[in-house]
Amino acid sequence: MMIPPQLMTQTWATMGSTIASFMLFWAIFQQYCPHEVRRYFERCTHRIMNFFNPYIKITIHEYTGDRLKRSEAFAAVEAYLSVNSSKSAKRLKAEMGRGNNNLVLSMDEHERVTDEFKGVKVWWVSGKVATSSQSLYPQPERRYYRLSFHKSHRETITESYLKHLVTEGKEIKVRSRQRKLYTNSSGHRWPSFKQTVWSHITFEHPATFDTMALEPKIKEEIIDDLVTFSQSKDFYARIGKTWKRGYLLYGPPGTGKSTMIAAMANLLNYDVYDLELTAVKDNTELRKLLIETTGKSIIVIEDIDCSLDLTGQRKKKADKSSEDDKLDKEAARKEPKEDTTSKVTLSGLLNFIDGLWSACGGERIIVFTTNYVEKLDPALIRRGRMDKHIGLSYCSFEAFKVLAKNYLELKQHAMFETIQGLMKETKITPADVAENLMPKSPLDGVEKCLSNLIRALEETKAAAAAKERELAADKEKAGKESCRKQAEKEGVDGETAENIFQKEAAMEQENGNSEKHKQKEEVDGETYEASVGKNEPPQENGNCVM
Ligand SMILES: Nc1ncnc2c1ncn2[C@@H]1O[C@H](COP(=O)(O)OP(=O)(O)OP(=O)(O)O)[C@@H](O)[C@H]1O
């Protein structure tokens, strides 16, 4: 049936004038209607539309609780949808996956995908909300996922689907997770609006306990401790303790402290958070960093003794005279500068390790490393905070054999005996041994590398002997000088003073020898336990665990 052109024109004219009237009404409404009335009107419209809308919506936001922590539910949904959406979404994001040889796809913003569960069809939409532009700082956008389903399936979705989604999502996350190495040190302070205070790269350190030069017994003990910890969720819950463990790694430079952290992370499949304490503004920022760490991770503070003068900082302030204060204020007035010194205190750090906030996240290992364990505040490393103290020391023959196997694929060699003899008399770090075992040219064979090591050991031994002689000479000189001064005071002639000195030196040596002998008898076999008890680093080649 043909519509007469006249009627057609009339219909168009009516429609046009209706739209124009509506727009005019809307403009007047927006302009003159008070804000509260407008909001009320909008809410009513919304309610009426919802009443007739048969679909239910559930929104999962990326950040909950005043944006302190990324929502676990959001992360689980993201992982779940990354598998689902890669099959149906048209716009996808790609990220590097585990093993660095596959891309993980996930749906892009404002994309829509469908999912099916027990014959029920659901829809997912991703989006983000821009936060208020009137804020003092530019706020980051907040991402969300929105699930829609028909109200007749409410029970299936809320009771089964959501549970299935979270379990599945968490499993996918673990399977496809690319482990990360995080740092808080970016060379500048993070502005307060920044979404996360950690930045990261993929963790790819190849060290394992197999490649670590350690005595087999100690290695086994550390591995057992770590594995037991990672499997003790129920145990920690039962005894009412946060699921975390502290390790203190101490010893001279180049003995493998950092290497051990990498081996720990590779053993347990954990992320690593390398915390640069000097870049943390204050205790509040330290707490924020802690909250933003995830479970299954190792939080590392390297060279804790150099990180901050944790006790000294407070002392220095108290010691300052009012005159110094005045000068400081004057200087600050002339040249206003940004205060870049960290205000983290010892109590802030202690709270970081085992305060109330340390319970968030779970399954975490905290590692401190230091070259000078004796410098640390005992409160910082007491049991319960640093549960295991591991002393890494100079290379023992057993540790050398591990390195020889790694570097030269060698289990036995005629030159090993010479090396063993020299190692008993010399202190050399595993780092130095490793460097000497490394072939320097493609033509370098096993003998060449072992000879390099023997030469290095002989040189180290000679240097140590020369240093000892130098120290003895200095001591003798100082002794003679103090005797001469004493003699001058008491009016004794030079020859008598010399005799007194020699007698004193002989007595001192005799006392020293018998003391050393006594100590050796008492301590033999437990050398390290004794030295650790006194907060002293082990002096001999080998490692210890306490
Ligand atoms: N016990 C070890 N087993 C295997 N390799 C080791 C060991 N100790 C040191 N190395 C080698 O020496 C290098 C330096 O070691 P590492 O950085 O772990 O020492 P460190 O004790 O952390 O030193 P620093 O106290 O200076 O940070 C490593 O790259 C590693 O190759």
The ligand as a Tripos MOL2 file, in Angstrom:
@<TRIPOS>MOLECULE
LIG
   31    33     1     0     0
SMALL
NO_CHARGES

@<TRIPOS>ATOM
      1 N1         77.5320  -18.8440   46.4610 N.pl3     1 LIG1
      2 C1         77.5860  -18.5500   45.1660 C.ar      1 LIG1
      3 N2         77.2440  -19.4660   44.2370 N.ar      1 LIG1
      4 C2         77.3130  -19.1880   42.9310 C.ar      1 LIG1
      5 N3         77.7410  -18.0140   42.4450 N.ar      1 LIG1
      6 C3         78.0930  -17.0740   43.3160 C.ar      1 LIG1
      7 C4         78.0210  -17.2830   44.7210 C.ar      1 LIG1
      8 N4         78.4500  -16.1760   45.3370 N.ar      1 LIG1
      9 C5         78.7460  -15.2940   44.3850 C.ar      1 LIG1
     10 N5         78.5420  -15.8240   43.1640 N.ar      1 LIG1
     11 C6         78.8020  -15.1690   41.8870 C.3       1 LIG1
     12 O1         79.3140  -13.8820   42.1860 O.3       1 LIG1
     13 C7         78.5310  -12.8250   41.6610 C.3       1 LIG1
     14 C8         78.2590  -11.7990   42.7570 C.3       1 LIG1
     15 O2         77.4770  -12.3990   43.7650 O.3       1 LIG1
     16 P1         76.3120  -11.6580   44.5660 P.3       1 LIG1
     17 O3         75.9590  -10.3760   43.8880 O.co2     1 LIG1
     18 O4         75.2230  -12.6330   44.7860 O.co2     1 LIG1
     19 O5         77.0720  -11.3400   45.9080 O.3       1 LIG1
     20 P2         76.5640  -10.4900   47.1510 P.3       1 LIG1
     21 O6         76.9600  -11.2630   48.3560 O.co2     1 LIG1
     22 O7         75.1440  -10.1450   46.9980 O.co2     1 LIG1
     23 O8         77.4730   -9.2010   47.0360 O.3       1 LIG1
     24 P3         77.1850   -7.7270   47.6450 P.3       1 LIG1
     25 O9         77.2180   -7.8550   49.1260 O.co2     1 LIG1
     26 O10        78.3140   -6.9310   47.0940 O.co2     1 LIG1
     27 O11        75.8500   -7.3140   47.1150 O.co2     1 LIG1
     28 C9         77.2500  -13.4500   41.1790 C.3       1 LIG1
     29 O12        76.9480  -12.9630   39.9080 O.3       1 LIG1
     30 C10        77.5210  -14.9360   41.1000 C.3       1 LIG1
     31 O13        77.8020  -15.2990   39.7740 O.3       1 LIG1
@<TRIPOS>BOND
     1     1     2 1
     2     2     3 ar
     3     2     7 ar
     4     3     4 ar
     5     4     5 ar
     6     5     6 ar
     7     6     7 ar
     8     6    10 ar
     9     7     8 ar
    10     8     9 ar
    11     9    10 ar
    12    10    11 1
    13    11    12 1
    14    11    30 1
    15    12    13 1
    16    13    14 1
    17    13    28 1
    18    14    15 1
    19    15    16 1
    20    16    17 2
    21    16    18 1
    22    16    19 1
    23    19    20 1
    24    20    21 2
    25    20    22 1
    26    20    23 1
    27    23    24 1
    28    24    25 2
    29    24    26 1
    30    24    27 1
    31    28    29 1
    32    28    30 1
    33    30    31 1
@<TRIPOS>SUBSTRUCTURE
     1 LIG1         1 GROUP 0 **** ****
